[in-house]
Amino acid sequence: MFYLYLLLALAALVIAIFSAPLRSKVWVAFGVVVLTTLAAAIPAIGVLMGASAVTIIEMQSPLFGAESLSIDPLSAMMLLIIGVAGIATTLYSRGYLAGYLDKKSSAHISLHYTSLVMMIVAMMLVVVSSGGFSFLLAWELMTIASFILILFDAQRAEVMRAALAYLVMMHIGFVLLVAGFATAHSICGSANFADLPQCFAQGHTMLIFVLFLLGFGMKAGIFPMHVWLPEAHPAAPSHVSAIMSGVMIKTGVYGVIRVLQHISVASELHTVGIIILLVGIVTGLWGVILAAVQNDVKRILAYSSIENIGVIFIGLGIAALGMSSGNGIIATFALCGALMHTLNHSLFKSLLFFGAGNLYSQMHTTMLDRFGGVAKSMPVTAILFLIATVAICALPPLNGFVGEFLIYMGMFNSVLDGENVLAAAGGLIALALIGGIVVLAFTKLYSTVFLGSPRDHHVAEAEEVDTCRIAAMGIPVVGILIIGLVPQWAVRVTNSVMTQFIPYAESVMDIYAGTTLTRISLVALTVIILTTLLFVWKRRLQSTRTVEQGPTWGCGFTAPNIRMQYTGESFAEGLESLSTSLTQNTVEGRTVEKSEIFPSPHNYNIRHKDKVDRLFSAWWMEMLQIINKRIMRLRTGKINHYILFALVFLIAIFLLSILNII
């Protein structure tokens, strides 16, 4: 009956959105998302507050037997993340798509909003499913909906390529997940996550874990299965990129955590921890280095998402190693940090993509070197983007600092206690490198876009975006500030989740982390208060004085122009010289030669493309093109040829049947 109800609900959603007036479609979608979020949030908050897990429905699946939809602490936390991001995304879409209402058909807009709602609901179903058929169904709905959302501007060739790459890679991951569930069902007669301990007890831990890690890792974007991310995010509308990067890739993290939850043998847990840690280190470093060398706003944010998945996996790896050695302090700190970073990334990355959408809607480009001085024409966007930039750089007093600080605490405790010292030291070095390069990448992004002088007349003529988009951006800002300023309250959200792994995790956080986080909160509030008082004092002193403005001294040079500013390429030139082996570069135009004393006008642009893309995605695109060319030869336009093809097919079926091959 559940599948019938789901089909009827989808039909009702389609009818409601398609039948609504063009400018009301967004509000129908927004209403459905809000109601769905409220329906999920009420039991989810209760579970996080200490209530027992809630079973929504029990059912029999066509393939894997008994399954259920239920909310436990991990599901509850993910439901809240999905719901908040869904509300902000749908609200933001109202302003972002306003300029497309006269360009796209009503059916096109209806399909977009239907897919957006379906994607949000599918993600909720993913995190409440017990496993098996219902999980795979929700997973596939999520993939199809996001594929349609990426195709919003399908008339552009790069969008079609990115969407097709995404669809193919997601279905490779889907096949791996099917293999994981089928393997578990064949071993212990159940495909539910809760029954995985029975499969692991029979010595099949590594086989099942690797299948699930690869399947979920494809969605999460771990190295080397990350290549769809930098292509899909620039192709999709910015609000779609926000929810895909901020939330959807976390369903892959959720799946890994769900499997990790049921591994209890210390030796196996140690091996799994090492694997996850190595994956996290490589993914994080690869993502952040590639982010720093990009010259496109959305590609920087896409590679940054890969980096943040790496940070989460580093935390999960250290947590698994802590649990394998029986050290609850290490495991609690690292796991809490990974969970907090999952929540934090959903907030600041959504805000960053919303900011990128504001820029694109005004300037119709996301190339760094077309901007400059945007803070003068879009001051609210500049302030909100700055908040997200500080948060993603893990700088206090915002939320990004909290999660990484806890992961650091776990690794420092591991080194001090002499447990898994080499692994923890490797994680420390990697996380420190990641943090440093993140600061470089986002200093480059923010300064090139918002500071300096406008490089294009479109920038100088830009205006601030509408109230709906600013309000949508305010939703993640509230979360960023609350978690950053009162982290001792925020981590309580994760306490019930951690007790699923570590029974005494809550007491560990109260004893060891509570005091430290409270001190961080007090220091942050003190700094904010002192800064505010100094600012007010400065304004009062300046109110009685005449303040003159003039050009910055240029060392005697009196004819500066907008071309004499740092570009995105020049800003990260040092890192680019070190990362040439990781990228394949496409150059347009030519540089100024040393012999040109009085250089003529030049056009120079460089694009840094991931070399791994060639290995894991470009090959099948070329294969499809070759197959398509071969098949097109069969389209002769002659009916007798088509009849011949049908006869050959029937003869082949007949012969294969006689030979008992089919």
Buried (B, 14 or more C-beta within 10 A) or exposed (E): EBEEEBEEBBEEBBEBBBEBEEEEBBBBBBEBBBEBBEEBBEBBBBBBEEBEEBEEEEBEBEEBBBBBBBBBBBBBBBBBBBBBBBBBBBBBBBBBBBEBBEEBEEEBBBBBBBBBBBBBBBBBBBBBBBBBBBBBBBBBBBBBBBBBBBBBBEEEEEBBBBBBBBBBBBBBBBEBBBBBBBBBBEBBEBBBBBBBBBBBEEEBBBBBBBBBBBBBBBBBBBBBBBBBBBBBBBBBBBBBBBBBBBBBBBBBBBBBBBBBBBBEBEEBBBBBBBBBBBBBBBBBBBBBBBBBBBBBBBBBBBBBBBBBBBBBBBBBBBBBBBBBBEBBBBBBBBBBBBBBBBBBBBBBBBBBBBBBBBBBBBBEBBBBBBBBBBBBBBEBBBEBBBBBBBBBBBBBBBBBBBBBBBBBBBBBBBBEBEBBEEBBEBBBEBBEBBBEBBBBBBBBBBBBBBBBBBBBEBBBEBEBBBEBBBBBBBBBBEBBBBBBBBBBEBBBBBBBBBBBBBEEBBBBBBEBBBEBBBEBBEEBEEEEEEEEEEEEEEEEEEEEEEEEEEEEEEEEEEEEEBEEBBBBBEBBEEBBEEBEEBBEEEEEEEEEEEEEEEEEEEEEEBBBBBBBBEEBBBEBBEEEEEEEEEEEEEEEEEEEEEEEEEEEEEEEEEEEEEEEEE
